[in-house]
Amino acid sequence: MSDQHAWISLLREALAMLAMPPADQSRLNGPGCLACDLMEDFSHARLVALGDANELTANQRALIDRIGAAFEAMEPADYTCFDNSVVERSAWTAVRAMATDALREFGWENTV
């Protein structure tokens, strides 16, 4: 994959943020709602990547779709606005694991 495509940096950064421990997510997110920002950044990156990237393997697409499905399956308590502690819930632990898998699949496991 060539780094000239905009979707690469969007997706890589969104996945890297999702894969981080909760404390790092809170520290690096800045002002705003942590859960909403993480979900929206990933959703935007996913939309751009799936719409623009003919280079994705079936496994890469499946991993991205699994994360999207995990967000859709979350209960309202898992994404309460302005409650940063929600990213410590089990639903977010699962998303972190999926994001880590996706980073590995894309060859981005050392992204920070």
C-alpha positions, 0 to 999 in steps of 0.5 A: 500500500502506498502512503500517498492515499489519504485513507491510510493516515486517517485509518492508521491514526484512528486504529492507533488511538483505539488500541491505546490503553484508556489513560493514554486515550484520555490524555491524547484526546484533548477536550471533548467527549472521548467516546464520541471522538474515538467512535467518530474518528474511526467511523470517518476513517472507515468510511473513507478507507472502504470507499477509497481503497481498492487495495484492502484485503478481505481480511483487512476489510473484515477487521474494519467491519468487526470494529464498526459492528462492535460500536453498533452493538454497544449499549448506551452506557458504553458511550455516555458522553463526557464520561471518560471512564466508559472506555474502561468497560469490557466493550471498549476492551474488545475494541482495543483488541480488535484495533490491535489486530487490525494494526498488525494486519495492516503492518502498522503494529508499531504506530504510536 
